[in-house]
Amino acid sequence: MPKLLHIAASPRAGESFSMQLAEAFLAAFTKAHREYGVETLDLFDTDLPEFRAPQAAAKYSVLDGQEPRGEAARAWKAVIEVIDNFKSADFLLISSPMWNFSIPYRLKQYIDIIVQPGLTFSYEPATGYKGLATGRPAVLALARGGSYAPGSGSEAYDMQRPYLEGILRFIGFSDIRTLLVDSTLAGPEEAAKSLTAARAKAVELAQNF
């Protein structure tokens, strides 16, 4: 059975705009694509391996074309387990709020775990970097308190969407669709209007993917 992996990066559960947007997409997607199973990885309720000196040592061993050994090898095993689960997905959904113009620290930690040489990307001096997580689509369900659309004057502050789209492209994703709930801090009416519009786009995307 093909798997959709939903990486949820908000601690606010059902109160989260990004989670509500993701749930609208999932409801329509699973109805239209009954062959898919769904796994949700709640990053605020998951024990992620920390990336400290042993993990860093293992990473540099891999970059040097060597096998990690000792404590580094044991630390690297936990990293590989997270990456194996990530790469087992046939479809990726990431739901995330904007925090301080970027992403929550738990999502950044997850990204720092999965973006590893020889596992999700490779490097050759003659050809440069190559993404290894290819052949699967990704959907981003993002919420932000303000508007960062072209002409808003705040475009430069958006380090959420460009970063997520960029890091996914780096590890091999080419089909990336982004859904946005903007202006969630502009008052209840404006937030509800933005969420309703984003949900409609999510349903349409899920049904026609």
C-alpha positions in Angstrom: 0.0 0.0 0.0 1.5 3.4 -0.9 2.0 5.7 2.1 1.4 9.4 2.6 3.6 10.7 5.4 2.2 13.8 7.1 4.8 15.7 9.1 2.9 17.9 11.5 5.0 20.8 12.9 2.6 22.6 15.2 2.1 22.1 19.0 -1.4 23.5 18.8 -3.2 20.4 17.4 -6.7 21.3 16.2 -6.3 25.0 17.0 -3.5 25.2 14.5 -4.4 26.8 11.1 -1.7 24.7 9.4 -3.2 21.5 10.9 -6.7 22.5 9.8 -5.5 23.1 6.3 -3.7 19.8 6.3 -6.7 17.9 7.6 -8.8 19.4 4.8 -6.3 18.2 2.2 -6.1 14.7 3.9 -9.8 14.2 4.0 -10.2 14.9 0.3 -7.0 13.0 -0.6 -7.9 9.8 1.2 -11.4 9.9 -0.3 -10.1 10.4 -3.8 -7.1 8.0 -3.4 -8.3 5.1 -1.3 -5.2 3.1 -2.1 -3.1 5.3 0.2 -2.4 4.8 3.8 -1.6 7.8 6.0 1.1 8.1 8.7 1.2 11.2 10.8 4.5 12.2 12.4 3.7 14.8 15.1 7.1 16.4 15.7 6.1 17.8 19.0 5.1 14.4 20.3 8.0 12.4 18.8 11.4 11.6 20.3 13.9 12.8 17.6 17.5 12.0 17.9 19.7 15.0 18.8 22.4 15.9 16.4 25.5 16.3 18.6 29.2 15.4 18.3 28.8 11.7 17.6 26.2 12.3 14.9 28.4 15.0 13.4 31.4 12.7 13.4 29.4 10.1 11.6 28.3 12.6 9.0 31.9 13.7 8.3 33.0 10.0 8.1 30.3 9.5 5.4 31.4 12.6 3.6 35.0 11.3 3.6 33.8 8.0 2.1 34.3 6.0 5.4 32.0 4.0 7.6 31.2 5.5 11.0 32.6 3.5 13.9 32.0 3.1 17.7 29.8 5.7 19.3 29.4 7.6 16.0 28.1 4.4 14.3 25.6 3.9 17.1 24.4 7.5 16.9 24.2 7.3 13.1 21.9 4.3 13.3 19.2 6.4 15.0 19.5 9.0 12.2 19.2 6.3 9.5 16.0 5.0 11.1 14.4 8.4 10.8 15.6 8.8 7.2 14.4 5.3 6.3 10.9 6.2 7.5 11.0 9.5 5.6 12.1 7.7 2.4 9.5 5.0 2.8 6.8 7.5 2.0 5.3 7.7 -1.5 3.8 11.2 -0.9 4.9 13.9 1.6 2.7 16.4 3.4 4.3 19.0 5.7 2.0 21.2 7.8 3.8 24.1 9.6 3.1 27.5 11.1 5.5 30.4 10.6 7.6 31.1 13.7 9.7 34.3 13.7 9.4 34.4 9.9 10.8 30.9 9.6 9.8 27.4 10.8 9.4 25.8 14.3 12.6 24.5 15.8 11.2 20.9 15.8 10.8 20.9 12.1 14.3 22.4 11.6 15.6 19.6 13.8 13.8 17.0 11.7 15.2 18.5 8.5 18.7 18.5 10.0 18.3 14.8 10.7 17.1 13.7 7.3 19.3 15.9 5.1 22.4 13.6 5.1 25.1 12.7 2.6 24.7 9.3 0.9 21.1 9.1 2.2 19.1 12.0 0.8 21.8 13.8 -1.2 25.1 13.1 -2.8 28.0 15.2 -3.9 30.5 14.8 -6.7 33.2 17.5 -7.4 32.5 17.2 -11.1 28.7 17.4 -11.0 27.9 19.0 -7.6 25.0 18.1 -5.4 22.3 15.6 -6.4 19.1 14.9 -4.5 18.4 11.2 -3.7 14.8 11.5 -2.5 13.3 11.5 -5.9 10.1 10.2 -7.5 7.5 11.5 -5.0 5.4 14.6 -4.7 5.2 17.0 -1.7 2.5 19.3 -0.5 3.2 22.1 2.0 0.3 23.3 4.2 1.6 26.6 5.7 0.1 29.2 8.0 1.4 32.7 8.7 0.2 35.6 10.8 0.8 38.1 8.0 0.8 38.4 4.3 4.0 38.0 2.3 2.6 38.0 -1.2 4.3 40.0 -4.0 3.6 43.7 -3.5 3.0 43.3 0.2 6.3 44.9 1.2 7.0 42.0 3.5 8.3 39.5 0.9 11.9 39.5 2.3 10.6 38.4 5.7 9.2 35.1 4.4 11.9 32.5 5.3 9.3 29.8 5.7 8.0 28.9 2.3 11.3 29.5 0.3 13.3 27.5 2.8 11.0 24.5 2.8 10.6 24.5 -1.0 14.4 24.9 -1.4 15.4 22.1 1.0 13.0 19.7 -0.6 14.3 20.5 -4.0 17.9 20.0 -2.7 17.1 16.5 -1.6 15.4 15.6 -4.9 11.7 16.7 -4.8 10.6 18.3 -8.1 6.8 18.2 -7.7 6.1 20.6 -4.8 2.7 22.2 -4.2 2.2 24.9 -1.6 -1.0 25.8 0.2 -1.1 29.0 2.3 -3.3 30.4 5.1 -2.2 34.0 5.3 -3.1 36.9 7.7 -4.1 34.7 10.6 -3.3 37.5 13.1 -5.4 40.1 11.1 -8.5 39.3 13.2 -11.0 36.5 13.4 -13.0 37.4 10.3 -9.9 37.8 8.1 -8.4 34.6 9.5 -11.6 32.6 8.8 -11.8 34.0 5.3 -8.2 33.0 4.5 -8.7 29.5 6.0 -11.9 28.9 4.0 -10.2 29.9 0.8 -7.1 27.8 1.5 -9.3 24.8 2.4 -11.1 25.0 -0.9 -7.8 25.1 -2.7 -6.6 22.1 -0.6 -9.7 20.0 -1.5 -9.3 20.9 -5.2 -5.6 20.0 -5.2 -6.2 16.7 -3.4 -9.0 15.6 -5.7 -7.1 16.4 -8.9 -3.6 15.3 -7.8 
